[in-house]
Amino acid sequence: MGETQQSVPAAALHLGPYQATVDAKIAEFNAKNFTAGFWQKQADLWVQDAAAQAELRAYMGWLRVAETMQQAVPEINAFVQEVKAAGFTHVIVMGMGGSSMAPIVFEKSFPKSAEGLEMLVLDTTDPGTVQQIEQAVPLETTLCIVASKSGTTAEPLAFGDYFYDRLKALKGERAGENFVAITDPGSKFIATADSLGYRRVFLNFTEVGGRFSALSYFGLVPAALYGIDIEELLRRAVGMMEANGASGDVQHNPGLELGVALGVLAQQGRDKLTLVTPPSLSDLGLWLEQLIAESTGKHGVGILPVAGEPLADLSLYGPDRVFVYVGYEGDADADNQQKLQALQAAGHPVISIRMHDALDLGQEFFRWEVATAVASAVLEINPFDQPNVQAAKTATDKLMKEVAEKGSLPQEAKTLAADGLSYYGGAAGSPDAHALLDGFFQARPGDYVSIQAYLTETPELNAAIDELRATLQQRLHAATTFGYGPRFLHSTGQYHKGGPNTGLFLQLTADNQPDLPLPGRSYTFGTLKNAQAQGDLEALRSYDRRTLRVDLGANALEGVRKLTAALKG
């Protein structure tokens, strides 16, 4: 056990003036035997409300799921061999939030091995993206994993129906051979999968919440199909469990120390966790966003992960930041390191974690899960509920009923139309786009900008949005976040509505070209996506959030560039 513990990389915490407060909180937690209570699921370490305590205890199955999954490795590896022997070459993971974030990180952080299948992840109702993925794979030799914890999540069910319809046209009644389900025991989806002849149904664990499921079947089945050594991934995760006190007292608990630091810093106003990584780890931010934002962003408090925002000039950062670097021991990443040293010298807290290689992601997933739960204990909130997520779903369901009755979504009145862009929200009567944007983008200290793009992702569009983010950061000296919709509804959406009211929400929509029908439904993927965008906007407004929607028209890329020019002008 000692040998395993030594291989766990320590986080280097450079907390400057906050070190004494963090040390005092760690001492306080140690004095009440927090680590022992944590492993015993002692819910009063977090909250005092009896109902919340019961829910909290019910969702702590993730604590030992890595150990449990070690026993499932032979079963998963045998399934991979079965799939390869059957001639499959590609796999599409169809899920949202906790069902898709870990597979994205695995696919982007590991080079595909010769033994692995090509892997794509579908986690958006954007019809352009659905079409891109369909055209990128040979359907007959593509395995489709429909992943939904509840078995009722609208998006993966829609993806499954769409691709089943396509495969039925090719293979008839044998279409089910290309499908796998990952869901919880008792899910209604099990019967659906059985009736459609799915190749396999993997039953996960009811006591493991979606955002804590990276080391369960949801993360590990796709990882194994992609050719990752899940046995070693789990071995390292168990090493991190031991280092965090799974088998008894430890002198230094890495998850506890990181979590206390993040919680105390948030209480001191440093609530923007700014993630810095080398390019090879850029998608780790998607997973951390969901874990941290959805767990901590409620009751007017929370920690906001800021991912994908390149390090900029010192002058652009206020006293609301903590910088966290996750990289590799063998990668100097000199440019980022130089900037982080300057930030540290200027008094910003900087935390650094160096992995040996990508297989350390198993232990890092566990470290961050513990740290998120511990930070929630500092903030005295339940990390395992998401009380505000339902608001957007309810608003979307209401809009979809209107579509069923009237054939289309209700239209909101424009505030302004200029240069091919349509603006919804902002000050009515603004003479032009500059005036409207100037009026809307008024940031107070501690504010952030959330760019929410219900668009088809392309490398060119990503680059244009990076420029839009940089423009807003330079203009407002505020943190900027970015997410594609509806993906972010299952991650940062909880924080947007339940966290502090410090967000400026810029929603970007465009024409759906092309659009795709949804089998068995009277509406298209595009209509569903538009309803999700509109429903989330209504939910944000119901929580008194500052919102502006800009419809970019027929050409989203050109529209983003026009919007950026208007902000610069």
ZANU-325517 format. One record per residue (C-alpha): residue in three letters; x negated, y, z negated. Coordinates in Angstrom, 2 decimals, always signed. Layout:
BEGIN
R   code        c1        c2        c3
R    Ala         X         Y         Z
...
***
This chain:
BEGIN
R   code        c1        c2        c3
R    Met     +0.00     +0.00     +0.00
R    Gly     -2.81     +2.40     -0.84
R    Glu     -4.29     +2.00     +2.64
R    Thr     -0.96     +2.92     +4.25
R    Gln     -0.64     +5.98     +2.04
R    Gln     -4.10     +7.23     +3.03
R    Ser     -3.08     +7.23     +6.70
R    Val     -0.18     +9.63     +6.02
R    Pro     -1.39    +13.07     +7.12
R    Ala     -0.89    +15.77     +4.51
R    Ala     +0.77    +19.02     +5.49
R    Ala     -1.54    +22.00     +5.02
R    Leu     +0.55    +24.69     +3.28
R    His     -0.84    +28.22     +3.47
R    Leu     +1.84    +30.11     +1.56
R    Gly     -0.07    +33.18     +0.40
R    Pro     +1.93    +35.23     -2.11
R    Tyr     +4.68    +32.56     -2.23
R    Gln     +2.38    +29.77     -3.46
R    Ala     +2.97    +30.40     -7.18
R    Thr     +6.79    +30.37     -6.79
R    Val     +6.64    +27.16     -4.76
R    Asp     +4.29    +25.52     -7.29
R    Ala     +6.65    +26.48    -10.11
R    Lys     +9.63    +24.93     -8.29
R    Ile     +7.67    +21.71     -7.57
R    Ala     +6.74    +21.54    -11.29
R    Glu    +10.42    +22.06    -12.19
R    Phe    +11.49    +19.24     -9.84
R    Asn     +8.78    +16.93    -11.16
R    Ala     +9.77    +17.70    -14.77
R    Lys    +13.28    +16.42    -14.07
R    Asn    +11.94    +13.32    -12.24
R    Phe    +13.39    +14.48     -8.93
R    Thr    +11.58    +11.81     -6.88
R    Ala    +12.93     +8.93     -8.98
R    Gly    +16.44    +10.45     -8.98
R    Phe    +16.24    +11.00     -5.23
R    Trp    +15.65     +7.29     -4.55
R    Gln    +18.46     +6.43     -6.99
R    Lys    +20.84     +8.70     -4.98
R    Gln    +21.40    +10.94     -8.00
R    Ala    +23.85    +13.37     -6.37
R    Asp    +23.80    +15.99     -9.15
R    Leu    +20.28    +16.91     -7.99
R    Trp    +22.09    +18.73     -5.16
R    Val    +25.62    +19.74     -6.15
R    Gln    +27.90    +19.60     -9.18
R    Asp    +31.24    +19.11     -7.35
R    Ala    +32.43    +15.49     -7.80
R    Ala    +33.89    +15.09     -4.28
R    Ala    +30.73    +16.47     -2.67
R    Gln    +28.62    +14.17     -4.86
R    Ala    +30.58    +11.12     -3.68
R    Glu    +30.09    +12.13     -0.04
R    Leu    +26.42    +12.78     -0.65
R    Arg    +25.85     +9.33     -2.14
R    Ala    +27.76     +7.72     +0.76
R    Tyr    +25.35     +9.12     +3.36
R    Met    +21.97     +8.26     +1.86
R    Gly    +21.56     +4.96     +3.68
R    Trp    +18.82     +6.58     +5.82
R    Leu    +16.45     +6.40     +2.83
R    Arg    +15.63     +2.74     +3.45
R    Val    +16.82     +2.28     +7.04
R    Ala    +13.22     +1.97     +8.32
R    Glu    +12.74     -1.10     +6.09
R    Thr    +16.05     -2.57     +7.25
R    Met    +15.18     -1.97    +10.90
R    Gln    +11.84     -3.79    +10.53
R    Gln    +13.93     -6.97    +10.27
R    Ala    +15.80     -6.02    +13.48
R    Val    +12.63     -5.58    +15.60
R    Pro    +12.63     -9.17    +16.99
R    Glu    +16.32     -8.83    +17.96
R    Ile    +15.74     -5.51    +19.74
R    Asn    +12.59     -6.72    +21.50
R    Ala    +14.40     -9.88    +22.66
R    Phe    +17.17     -7.68    +24.07
R    Val    +14.58     -5.62    +25.98
R    Gln    +13.16     -8.81    +27.50
R    Glu    +16.68     -9.95    +28.45
R    Val    +17.36     -6.63    +30.19
R    Lys    +14.07     -6.70    +32.09
R    Ala    +14.61    -10.33    +33.12
R    Ala    +18.04     -9.31    +34.47
R    Gly    +16.28     -6.86    +36.80
R    Phe    +17.07     -3.52    +35.17
R    Thr    +14.66     -0.69    +36.00
R    His    +16.29     +2.41    +34.48
R    Val    +18.25     +3.34    +31.37
R    Ile    +20.56     +6.30    +30.75
R    Val    +21.23     +7.16    +27.11
R    Met    +24.66     +8.81    +26.90
R    Gly    +25.25    +10.54    +23.61
R    Met    +25.45    +13.85    +21.74
R    Gly    +23.55    +15.24    +18.77
R    Gly    +22.23    +12.48    +16.53
R    Ser    +22.82     +9.88    +19.24
R    Ser    +20.64    +11.62    +21.82
R    Met    +18.04    +13.87    +20.14
R    Ala    +15.58    +11.15    +19.04
R    Pro    +15.63     +9.42    +22.48
R    Ile    +14.85    +12.80    +24.11
R    Val    +11.85    +13.25    +21.78
R    Phe    +10.63     +9.71    +22.46
R    Glu    +10.93    +10.08    +26.25
R    Lys     +9.18    +13.46    +26.31
R    Ser     +6.45    +12.70    +23.74
R    Phe     +5.32     +9.26    +24.99
R    Pro     +4.06     +8.52    +28.49
R    Lys     +6.14     +5.69    +29.98
R    Ser     +4.28     +2.41    +29.59
R    Ala     +4.05     -0.13    +32.42
R    Glu     +6.39     -2.42    +30.43
R    Gly     +9.07     +0.20    +29.86
R    Leu    +12.16     +1.21    +31.81
R    Glu    +12.53     +4.73    +33.23
R    Met    +14.69     +6.61    +30.71
R    Leu    +17.01     +9.57    +31.18
R    Val    +19.23    +11.16    +28.53
R    Leu    +22.66    +12.59    +29.34
R    Asp    +23.98    +14.89    +26.61
R    Thr    +25.92    +17.56    +28.46
R    Thr    +29.30    +17.80    +30.18
R    Asp    +27.74    +20.09    +32.80
R    Pro    +28.76    +18.50    +36.13
R    Gly    +25.56    +19.61    +37.88
R    Thr    +23.47    +17.72    +35.33
R    Val    +25.71    +14.62    +35.50
R    Gln    +25.26    +14.62    +39.27
R    Gln    +21.46    +15.11    +38.99
R    Ile    +21.20    +12.07    +36.71
R    Glu    +23.47     +9.93    +38.89
R    Gln    +21.37    +10.74    +41.95
R    Ala    +18.08    +10.09    +40.11
R    Val    +18.78     +6.41    +39.37
R    Pro    +19.56     +3.22    +41.31
R    Leu    +22.92     +2.55    +39.64
R    Glu    +22.99     -1.23    +40.15
R    Thr    +19.77     -1.68    +38.13
R    Thr    +20.51     +1.04    +35.57
R    Leu    +21.50     +0.20    +31.99
R    Cys    +23.93     +2.71    +30.46
R    Ile    +23.82     +3.10    +26.66
R    Val    +27.00     +4.74    +25.37
R    Ala    +26.01     +5.97    +21.90
R    Ser    +28.59     +7.34    +19.48
R    Lys    +28.57     +6.84    +15.71
R    Ser    +32.31     +7.44    +15.32
R    Gly    +33.22     +5.93    +18.69
R    Thr    +35.53     +8.91    +19.24
R    Thr    +33.07    +11.62    +20.36
R    Ala    +34.59    +13.09    +23.53
R    Glu    +31.42    +13.58    +25.55
R    Pro    +29.80    +10.09    +25.45
R    Leu    +33.20     +8.50    +26.09
R    Ala    +33.59    +10.74    +29.16
R    Phe    +30.07     +9.84    +30.36
R    Gly    +30.79     +6.13    +29.87
R    Asp    +34.08     +6.34    +31.79
R    Tyr    +32.45     +8.22    +34.66
R    Phe    +29.55     +5.81    +35.13
R    Tyr    +31.71     +2.73    +34.54
R    Asp    +33.97     +3.93    +37.36
R    Arg    +30.91     +4.36    +39.62
R    Leu    +29.54     +0.92    +38.77
R    Lys    +32.92     -0.75    +39.15
R    Ala    +32.95     +0.49    +42.75
R    Leu    +29.61     -1.29    +43.23
R    Lys    +29.98     -4.44    +41.10
R    Gly    +33.70     -4.86    +40.46
R    Glu    +34.53     -6.76    +37.28
R    Arg    +30.79     -7.25    +36.55
R    Ala    +30.29     -3.51    +35.90
R    Gly    +30.19     -4.13    +32.14
R    Glu    +26.87     -5.98    +32.49
R    Asn    +25.25     -2.54    +32.92
R    Phe    +26.63     -1.15    +29.65
R    Val    +25.56     -1.21    +26.02
R    Ala    +27.30     +0.45    +23.06
R    Ile    +25.70     +1.71    +19.87
R    Thr    +28.34     +2.60    +17.28
R    Asp    +29.35     +2.10    +13.65
R    Pro    +31.20     -0.92    +12.22
R    Gly    +34.95     -0.29    +12.36
R    Ser    +34.68     +2.07    +15.34
R    Lys    +37.57     +1.90    +17.84
R    Phe    +34.96     +1.87    +20.58
R    Ile    +33.98     -1.73    +19.77
R    Ala    +37.27     -3.05    +21.18
R    Thr    +36.89     -0.86    +24.29
R    Ala    +33.36     -2.15    +24.89
R    Asp    +34.52     -5.76    +24.45
R    Ser    +37.46     -5.32    +26.81
R    Leu    +35.21     -3.82    +29.50
R    Gly    +32.69     -6.64    +29.20
R    Tyr    +29.79     -4.60    +27.80
R    Arg    +26.50     -6.55    +27.77
R    Arg    +25.88     -5.76    +24.09
R    Val    +27.28     -3.82    +21.13
R    Phe    +24.76     -2.74    +18.49
R    Leu    +26.40     -1.94    +15.15
R    Asn    +24.59     +0.76    +13.21
R    Phe    +25.16     +1.71     +9.55
R    Thr    +28.13     +3.74     +8.26
R    Glu    +25.97     +5.18     +5.45
R    Val    +23.47     +6.72     +7.92
R    Gly    +24.64    +10.09     +9.28
R    Gly    +23.97    +10.99    +12.91
R    Arg    +21.20    +13.50    +12.35
R    Phe    +19.39    +11.07    +10.01
R    Ser    +19.64     +8.16    +12.48
R    Ala    +16.35     +8.46    +14.44
R    Leu    +14.92     +5.32    +12.79
R    Ser    +18.12     +3.28    +13.25
R    Tyr    +19.51     +1.52    +16.34
R    Phe    +20.37     +4.95    +17.84
R    Gly    +16.71     +5.86    +18.17
R    Leu    +15.00     +2.49    +18.30
R    Val    +16.97     +0.67    +21.02
R    Pro    +16.19     +3.42    +23.59
R    Ala    +12.59     +3.65    +22.30
R    Ala    +12.03     -0.10    +22.78
R    Leu    +13.58     -0.06    +26.27
R    Tyr    +11.21     +2.79    +27.14
R    Gly     +8.28     +0.57    +26.11
R    Ile     +7.40     +2.10    +22.73
R    Asp     +5.94     -0.18    +20.03
R    Ile     +8.81     +0.14    +17.56
R    Glu     +7.18     -2.28    +15.12
R    Glu     +4.24     +0.11    +14.65
R    Leu     +6.53     +3.15    +14.66
R    Leu     +8.47     +1.63    +11.75
R    Arg     +5.32     +0.47     +9.93
R    Arg     +4.15     +4.07     +9.79
R    Ala     +7.60     +5.28     +8.74
R    Val     +7.54     +2.81     +5.83
R    Gly     +4.09     +4.15     +4.93
R    Met     +5.64     +7.61     +4.66
R    Met     +8.47     +6.16     +2.54
R    Glu     +5.86     +4.76     +0.12
R    Ala     +4.06     +8.11     +0.05
R    Asn     +7.41     +9.72     -0.86
R    Gly     +7.97     +7.41     -3.84
R    Ala     +9.97     +4.50     -2.36
R    Ser     +8.15     +2.01     -4.60
R    Gly     +7.60     +4.16     -7.64
R    Asp     +5.90     +7.30     -8.84
R    Val     +3.41     +9.13     -6.60
R    Gln     +1.07    +11.95     -7.45
R    His     +1.87    +14.02     -4.35
R    Asn     +5.17    +13.56     -2.53
R    Pro     +4.70    +15.05     +0.99
R    Gly     +8.43    +15.33     +1.75
R    Leu     +9.15    +16.93     -1.61
R    Glu     +6.33    +19.47     -1.26
R    Leu     +7.33    +20.48     +2.28
R    Gly    +11.03    +20.67     +1.37
R    Val    +10.49    +22.76     -1.76
R    Ala     +8.29    +25.15     +0.22
R    Leu    +10.93    +25.58     +2.93
R    Gly    +13.76    +25.99     +0.42
R    Val    +11.90    +28.54     -1.73
R    Leu    +10.76    +30.50     +1.34
R    Ala    +14.36    +30.64     +2.59
R    Gln    +15.49    +31.99     -0.78
R    Gln    +12.78    +34.67     -0.46
R    Gly    +14.17    +35.73     +2.94
R    Arg    +11.78    +33.62     +5.05
R    Asp    +14.61    +31.57     +6.52
R    Lys    +13.48    +31.41    +10.19
R    Leu    +11.45    +28.18    +10.51
R    Thr     +9.43    +28.94    +13.63
R    Leu     +8.16    +25.69    +15.15
R    Val     +4.90    +25.79    +17.10
R    Thr     +3.71    +22.73    +19.04
R    Pro     +1.42    +21.80    +21.93
R    Pro     +3.39    +21.36    +25.19
R    Ser     +3.43    +17.55    +24.80
R    Leu     +5.59    +17.90    +21.64
R    Ser     +7.87    +20.71    +22.81
R    Asp    +11.04    +18.60    +22.58
R    Leu    +10.48    +17.78    +18.89
R    Gly    +12.22    +21.12    +18.34
R    Leu    +15.53    +19.73    +19.63
R    Trp    +15.54    +17.04    +16.96
R    Leu    +14.39    +19.36    +14.16
R    Glu    +16.99    +21.97    +15.15
R    Gln    +19.83    +19.57    +14.56
R    Leu    +18.40    +18.04    +11.40
R    Ile    +17.62    +21.33     +9.67
R    Ala    +20.34    +23.64    +10.99
R    Glu    +23.25    +21.24    +10.53
R    Ser    +22.04    +20.07     +7.11
R    Thr    +21.27    +23.49     +5.57
R    Gly    +23.46    +26.00     +7.47
R    Lys    +26.58    +26.29     +5.34
R    His    +28.21    +28.41     +2.64
R    Gly    +26.44    +31.51     +3.96
R    Val    +22.91    +30.15     +3.46
R    Gly    +20.54    +28.01     +5.48
R    Ile    +17.25    +27.59     +7.32
R    Leu    +17.29    +28.47    +11.02
R    Pro    +14.85    +26.47    +13.15
R    Val    +13.36    +28.60    +15.95
R    Ala    +12.03    +26.26    +18.64
R    Gly    +10.55    +26.99    +22.05
R    Glu     +9.71    +30.62    +21.30
R    Pro     +6.04    +31.13    +22.35
R    Leu     +3.86    +32.92    +19.80
R    Ala     +3.82    +36.63    +20.55
R    Asp     +2.16    +39.79    +19.25
R    Leu     +2.00    +40.16    +15.46
R    Ser     +4.04    +43.36    +15.63
R    Leu     +7.14    +41.43    +16.77
R    Tyr     +7.51    +39.38    +13.57
R    Gly     +9.38    +40.54    +10.49
R    Pro     +9.26    +39.15     +6.94
R    Asp    +11.90    +36.50     +7.76
R    Arg     +9.50    +33.96     +9.31
R    Val     +7.67    +30.82     +8.25
R    Phe     +5.50    +29.24    +10.94
R    Val     +5.25    +25.44    +11.11
R    Tyr     +2.73    +23.83    +13.44
R    Val     +3.10    +20.17    +14.42
R    Gly     +0.32    +18.86    +16.66
R    Tyr     -2.36    +16.21    +17.05
R    Glu     -5.72    +15.79    +15.31
R    Gly     -7.56    +15.37    +18.60
R    Asp     -5.98    +18.40    +20.32
R    Ala     -7.63    +21.72    +19.49
R    Asp     -4.70    +23.74    +20.96
R    Ala     -7.00    +26.74    +20.51
R    Asp     -4.63    +29.47    +21.72
R    Asn     -1.89    +28.55    +19.24
R    Gln     -4.41    +28.07    +16.41
R    Gln     -5.95    +31.49    +16.97
R    Lys     -2.53    +33.15    +16.82
R    Leu     -1.50    +31.19    +13.73
R    Gln     -4.68    +32.27    +11.93
R    Ala     -3.85    +35.90    +12.72
R    Leu     -0.30    +35.41    +11.39
R    Gln     -1.65    +33.81     +8.22
R    Ala     -4.13    +36.68     +7.75
R    Ala     -1.23    +39.12     +8.11
R    Gly     +0.57    +37.45     +5.16
R    His     +2.98    +35.12     +6.97
R    Pro     +3.31    +31.61     +5.48
R    Val     +1.88    +28.97     +7.83
R    Ile     +2.35    +25.20     +7.46
R    Ser     +0.38    +22.74     +9.59
R    Ile     +0.88    +19.01    +10.23
R    Arg     -1.51    +17.02    +12.43
R    Met     -0.50    +13.57    +13.69
R    His     -2.94    +10.85    +14.81
R    Asp     -0.87    +10.04    +17.90
R    Ala     +2.75     +9.88    +19.07
R    Leu     +3.48     +6.73    +17.05
R    Asp     +3.21     +8.96    +13.96
R    Leu     +6.59    +10.38    +15.00
R    Gly     +8.14     +7.55    +12.98
R    Gln     +6.61     +8.85     +9.75
R    Glu     +7.24    +12.49    +10.72
R    Phe    +10.93    +11.81    +11.27
R    Phe    +11.04    +10.45     +7.73
R    Arg     +8.94    +13.28     +6.24
R    Trp    +11.27    +15.87     +7.76
R    Glu    +14.42    +14.03     +6.70
R    Val    +13.18    +14.03     +3.09
R    Ala    +12.04    +17.67     +3.36
R    Thr    +15.44    +18.73     +4.71
R    Ala    +17.27    +16.94     +1.90
R    Val    +14.89    +18.49     -0.69
R    Ala    +15.25    +22.00     +0.77
R    Ser    +19.03    +21.52     +0.48
R    Ala    +18.57    +20.66     -3.21
R    Val    +16.65    +23.93     -3.68
R    Leu    +19.55    +25.75     -1.97
R    Glu    +22.06    +23.68     -4.02
R    Ile    +24.06    +22.45     -1.01
R    Asn    +25.14    +19.06     +0.30
R    Pro    +22.89    +18.28     +3.29
R    Phe    +25.14    +15.54     +4.66
R    Asp    +28.36    +17.38     +5.54
R    Gln    +29.11    +19.75     +8.44
R    Pro    +32.18    +21.71     +7.29
R    Asn    +32.25    +24.19    +10.18
R    Val    +31.63    +21.92    +13.18
R    Gln    +35.30    +21.01    +13.50
R    Ala    +36.31    +24.63    +14.24
R    Ala    +34.93    +24.56    +17.80
R    Lys    +36.36    +21.06    +18.44
R    Thr    +39.82    +22.16    +17.27
R    Ala    +39.74    +25.27    +19.47
R    Thr    +38.59    +23.16    +22.45
R    Asp    +41.34    +20.56    +21.89
R    Lys    +43.94    +23.35    +21.85
R    Leu    +42.59    +24.73    +25.13
R    Met    +42.62    +21.28    +26.74
R    Lys    +46.29    +20.90    +25.80
R    Glu    +46.92    +24.16    +27.64
R    Val    +45.08    +22.74    +30.67
R    Ala    +47.34    +19.66    +30.55
R    Glu    +50.47    +21.84    +30.37
R    Lys    +49.55    +24.70    +32.73
R    Gly    +46.84    +23.24    +34.94
R    Ser    +44.10    +25.73    +34.00
R    Leu    +42.37    +27.47    +31.11
R    Pro    +43.63    +30.86    +29.89
R    Gln    +41.55    +33.76    +31.23
R    Glu    +40.07    +36.45    +28.99
R    Ala    +40.11    +40.07    +30.16
R    Lys    +36.73    +41.41    +31.33
R    Thr    +35.11    +44.27    +29.47
R    Leu    +32.96    +45.14    +32.49
R    Ala    +32.02    +43.84    +35.95
R    Ala    +28.66    +45.08    +37.28
R    Asp    +26.05    +43.84    +39.77
R    Gly    +27.85    +40.52    +40.24
R    Leu    +27.99    +39.79    +36.49
R    Ser    +31.15    +39.76    +34.36
R    Tyr    +30.96    +40.79    +30.69
R    Tyr    +33.42    +39.64    +28.03
R    Gly    +33.13    +41.32    +24.62
R    Gly    +31.00    +44.30    +23.68
R    Ala    +32.34    +47.84    +23.61
R    Ala    +35.33    +48.39    +25.92
R    Gly    +34.96    +51.46    +28.11
R    Ser    +31.18    +51.09    +28.49
R    Pro    +30.24    +52.97    +31.70
R    Asp    +27.67    +50.39    +32.83
R    Ala    +25.79    +47.24    +31.83
R    His    +22.93    +49.17    +30.18
R    Ala    +25.33    +50.97    +27.85
R    Leu    +27.24    +47.78    +27.02
R    Leu    +24.05    +45.82    +26.30
R    Asp    +22.56    +48.69    +24.29
R    Gly    +25.71    +48.79    +22.18
R    Phe    +25.81    +45.04    +21.57
R    Phe    +22.13    +44.37    +20.88
R    Gln    +21.78    +46.32    +17.65
R    Ala    +19.78    +44.12    +15.28
R    Arg    +19.46    +44.52    +11.53
R    Pro    +16.44    +43.17     +9.64
R    Gly    +16.78    +39.38     +9.40
R    Asp    +19.09    +39.09    +12.42
R    Tyr    +18.50    +36.58    +15.22
R    Val    +19.69    +36.20    +18.81
R    Ser    +21.26    +32.91    +19.90
R    Ile    +21.32    +32.36    +23.66
R    Gln    +23.86    +29.69    +24.55
R    Ala    +23.71    +28.54    +28.18
R    Tyr    +26.58    +26.47    +29.59
R    Leu    +24.53    +25.96    +32.74
R    Thr    +22.72    +23.26    +34.74
R    Glu    +19.17    +22.92    +33.42
R    Thr    +16.35    +23.33    +35.96
R    Pro    +12.67    +24.23    +35.48
R    Glu    +13.29    +27.57    +37.24
R    Leu    +16.22    +28.41    +34.98
R    Asn    +14.19    +27.46    +31.88
R    Ala    +11.47    +29.89    +32.99
R    Ala    +14.02    +32.67    +33.60
R    Ile    +15.57    +32.12    +30.16
R    Asp    +12.09    +32.20    +28.58
R    Glu    +11.69    +35.67    +30.08
R    Leu    +15.13    +36.69    +28.79
R    Arg    +14.15    +35.50    +25.29
R    Ala    +10.83    +37.38    +25.41
R    Thr    +12.64    +40.53    +26.55
R    Leu    +15.11    +40.33    +23.65
R    Gln    +12.35    +39.57    +21.14
R    Gln    +10.29    +42.55    +22.29
R    Arg    +13.32    +44.80    +22.25
R    Leu    +14.76    +43.78    +18.86
R    His    +11.74    +42.34    +16.97
R    Ala    +14.13    +39.52    +16.04
R    Ala    +13.94    +35.74    +16.24
R    Thr    +15.47    +34.21    +19.37
R    Thr    +16.94    +30.74    +19.73
R    Phe    +18.17    +28.99    +22.84
R    Gly    +20.32    +25.97    +23.55
R    Tyr    +22.16    +24.40    +26.44
R    Gly    +25.87    +23.90    +25.82
R    Pro    +27.61    +21.81    +24.76
R    Arg    +24.46    +20.06    +23.40
R    Phe    +23.84    +22.69    +20.69
R    Leu    +27.42    +22.38    +19.36
R    His    +26.25    +19.08    +17.84
R    Ser    +23.10    +20.63    +16.34
R    Thr    +22.82    +24.34    +15.59
R    Gly    +26.58    +24.94    +15.97
R    Gln    +27.12    +24.30    +12.24
R    Tyr    +24.54    +26.93    +11.26
R    His    +26.02    +29.48    +13.69
R    Lys    +29.34    +29.42    +11.87
R    Gly    +28.44    +28.29     +8.35
R    Gly    +25.07    +29.94     +7.83
R    Pro    +24.44    +33.63     +7.11
R    Asn    +26.26    +36.07     +9.41
R    Thr    +23.04    +37.31    +11.01
R    Gly    +23.44    +36.06    +14.57
R    Leu    +23.97    +37.92    +17.83
R    Phe    +25.52    +35.31    +20.13
R    Leu    +24.95    +35.63    +23.87
R    Gln    +26.96    +33.03    +25.79
R    Leu    +26.07    +32.44    +29.45
R    Thr    +28.52    +30.75    +31.83
R    Ala    +28.62    +30.31    +35.62
R    Asp    +30.65    +28.69    +38.37
R    Asn    +30.62    +24.89    +38.31
R    Gln    +29.05    +24.02    +41.65
R    Pro    +29.47    +21.14    +42.16
R    Asp    +32.29    +19.94    +39.92
R    Leu    +33.03    +16.27    +39.26
R    Pro    +36.30    +14.47    +38.48
R    Leu    +36.71    +12.55    +35.25
R    Pro    +38.28     +9.10    +35.76
R    Gly    +41.66     +8.67    +34.12
R    Arg    +41.95    +12.35    +33.25
R    Ser    +43.75    +15.27    +34.88
R    Tyr    +40.73    +17.57    +34.51
R    Thr    +37.10    +17.74    +35.65
R    Phe    +33.76    +17.80    +33.85
R    Gly    +33.59    +21.52    +34.66
R    Thr    +36.95    +22.24    +33.03
R    Leu    +35.91    +20.30    +29.92
R    Lys    +32.63    +22.24    +29.72
R    Asn    +34.43    +25.57    +30.20
R    Ala    +36.90    +24.67    +27.45
R    Gln    +34.01    +23.80    +25.11
R    Ala    +32.37    +27.17    +25.83
R    Gln    +35.61    +29.07    +25.31
R    Gly    +36.48    +27.04    +22.20
R    Asp    +33.12    +27.75    +20.60
R    Leu    +33.41    +31.45    +21.39
R    Glu    +36.82    +31.52    +19.69
R    Ala    +35.39    +29.66    +16.68
R    Leu    +32.47    +32.11    +16.39
R    Arg    +34.88    +35.05    +16.49
R    Ser    +37.08    +33.44    +13.84
R    Tyr    +34.01    +33.54    +11.56
R    Asp    +33.51    +37.23    +12.43
R    Arg    +30.34    +36.58    +14.44
R    Arg    +29.08    +39.13    +17.01
R    Thr    +29.59    +37.64    +20.48
R    Leu    +29.05    +38.60    +24.10
R    Arg    +29.80    +36.33    +27.06
R    Val    +28.22    +37.01    +30.42
R    Asp    +29.51    +35.06    +33.42
R    Leu    +26.70    +34.80    +35.95
R    Gly    +28.90    +33.92    +38.93
R    Ala    +27.84    +31.55    +41.72
R    Asn    +24.06    +31.74    +41.18
R    Ala    +23.07    +31.21    +37.55
R    Leu    +19.34    +31.70    +38.13
R    Glu    +19.83    +35.00    +39.92
R    Gly    +22.34    +36.03    +37.25
R    Val    +19.88    +35.44    +34.38
R    Arg    +17.28    +37.52    +36.22
R    Lys    +19.79    +40.34    +36.74
R    Leu    +20.74    +40.26    +33.06
R    Thr    +17.07    +40.43    +32.04
R    Ala    +16.51    +43.37    +34.38
R    Ala    +19.53    +45.16    +32.88
R    Leu    +18.09    +44.64    +29.39
R    Lys    +14.71    +46.01    +30.49
R    Gly    +16.22    +48.97    +32.37
***
